[in-house]
Amino acid sequence: MSGTSFRGRAKVLDELRKEINMAKVVSCKDVGMDCDFVAHGETEQDILEQCADHARTAHNMTEITAEIAEKVRAAIRDEAA
């Protein structure tokens, strides 16, 4: 960032903060399920916990494998404002 003005650096930091604090979202449809469930959360961990609970109760999944967790993690996206 050398040569960048203070305002320029402040703008970059503001954009990074927005990105870090942006709400996350994923749906069952995003991972190939025929289900209308959508998880919203502040962090990836929030989303994964909601999805694990949903998978157990709605889809009778007794185990959330690493493969399924990774598929969900890869589908998580920033929620549009």
Sine and cosine of phi, psi and omega as CSV:
sin_phi,cos_phi,sin_psi,cos_psi,sin_omega,cos_omega
0.00,0.00,0.19,0.98,0.00,-1.00
-0.90,0.44,0.65,-0.76,-0.02,-1.00
1.00,0.05,-0.10,0.99,0.02,-1.00
-1.00,0.00,0.68,-0.73,0.00,-1.00
-0.93,0.36,0.28,-0.96,0.05,-1.00
-0.85,0.53,-0.70,0.71,0.01,-1.00
-0.89,0.46,-0.62,0.78,0.03,-1.00
-0.89,0.45,-0.69,0.73,0.03,-1.00
-0.92,0.39,-0.64,0.77,0.01,-1.00
-0.88,0.47,-0.64,0.77,0.01,-1.00
-0.91,0.42,-0.68,0.73,0.03,-1.00
-0.88,0.48,-0.70,0.71,0.02,-1.00
-0.89,0.45,-0.64,0.76,0.05,-1.00
-0.88,0.48,-0.67,0.74,0.02,-1.00
-0.90,0.43,-0.65,0.76,0.03,-1.00
-0.90,0.43,-0.66,0.75,0.03,-1.00
-0.88,0.48,-0.69,0.72,0.02,-1.00
-0.87,0.50,-0.69,0.72,-0.01,-1.00
-0.90,0.43,-0.68,0.73,-0.02,-1.00
-0.91,0.41,-0.64,0.77,-0.08,-1.00
-1.00,-0.03,0.06,1.00,-0.03,-1.00
-0.94,0.35,0.70,-0.71,0.03,-1.00
-0.89,0.46,0.48,-0.88,-0.03,-1.00
-0.93,-0.37,0.38,-0.92,0.00,-1.00
-0.48,-0.88,0.52,-0.85,0.14,-0.99
-0.40,-0.91,0.49,-0.87,0.03,-1.00
-0.82,-0.58,0.33,-0.94,0.08,-1.00
-0.86,0.51,-0.62,0.78,0.00,-1.00
-0.88,0.48,-0.51,0.86,0.01,-1.00
-0.89,0.45,-0.40,0.92,-0.01,-1.00
-0.92,-0.38,0.35,0.94,0.15,-0.99
1.00,0.01,0.19,0.98,0.01,-1.00
-1.00,-0.07,0.51,-0.86,0.08,-1.00
-1.00,-0.03,0.97,0.24,-0.14,-0.99
-0.44,-0.90,0.61,-0.79,-0.05,-1.00
-1.00,-0.02,0.09,1.00,-0.03,-1.00
-0.89,0.45,0.68,-0.73,0.08,-1.00
-0.75,-0.66,0.78,-0.63,0.05,-1.00
-0.98,-0.22,0.73,-0.69,0.06,-1.00
-0.85,-0.52,0.66,-0.75,0.03,-1.00
-0.30,-0.96,0.21,-0.98,0.01,-1.00
-0.99,0.13,-0.46,0.89,-0.05,-1.00
-0.74,-0.67,0.27,-0.96,0.08,-1.00
-0.85,0.52,-0.63,0.78,0.00,-1.00
-0.89,0.46,-0.65,0.76,0.07,-1.00
-0.83,0.55,-0.72,0.69,-0.03,-1.00
-0.90,0.44,-0.73,0.68,-0.03,-1.00
-0.88,0.48,-0.63,0.78,0.02,-1.00
-0.91,0.41,-0.70,0.71,0.03,-1.00
-0.88,0.47,-0.68,0.73,-0.02,-1.00
-0.92,0.40,-0.64,0.77,0.03,-1.00
-0.89,0.45,-0.71,0.71,0.04,-1.00
-0.88,0.48,-0.71,0.70,0.01,-1.00
-0.89,0.46,-0.70,0.72,-0.02,-1.00
-0.87,0.50,-0.65,0.76,0.00,-1.00
-0.92,0.39,-0.72,0.69,-0.12,-0.99
-0.99,0.13,-0.66,0.75,-0.09,-1.00
-1.00,-0.02,-0.48,0.88,-0.08,-1.00
-0.90,-0.43,0.12,0.99,0.04,-1.00
0.80,0.60,0.57,0.82,0.03,-1.00
-0.99,0.10,0.87,-0.49,-0.01,-1.00
-1.00,0.07,-0.30,0.95,-0.01,-1.00
-0.66,-0.75,0.72,-0.69,0.10,-1.00
-0.98,-0.22,0.97,-0.23,-0.06,-1.00
-0.95,0.30,0.30,-0.96,0.06,-1.00
-0.87,0.50,-0.59,0.81,0.00,-1.00
-0.90,0.43,-0.69,0.72,0.02,-1.00
-0.92,0.39,-0.70,0.71,0.02,-1.00
-0.86,0.51,-0.65,0.76,0.00,-1.00
-0.93,0.37,-0.60,0.80,0.04,-1.00
-0.89,0.45,-0.68,0.73,0.04,-1.00
-0.91,0.42,-0.74,0.67,-0.01,-1.00
-0.83,0.56,-0.66,0.75,-0.02,-1.00
-0.93,0.37,-0.43,0.90,-0.04,-1.00
-1.00,0.02,-0.22,0.98,0.00,-1.00
-0.90,0.43,0.71,-0.70,0.00,-1.00
-0.70,-0.71,0.28,-0.96,0.09,-1.00
-0.94,0.35,0.68,-0.74,0.00,-1.00
-0.98,0.19,0.70,-0.71,0.02,-1.00
-0.91,0.42,0.65,-0.76,-0.02,-1.00
-0.95,0.31,0.00,0.00,0.00,0.00
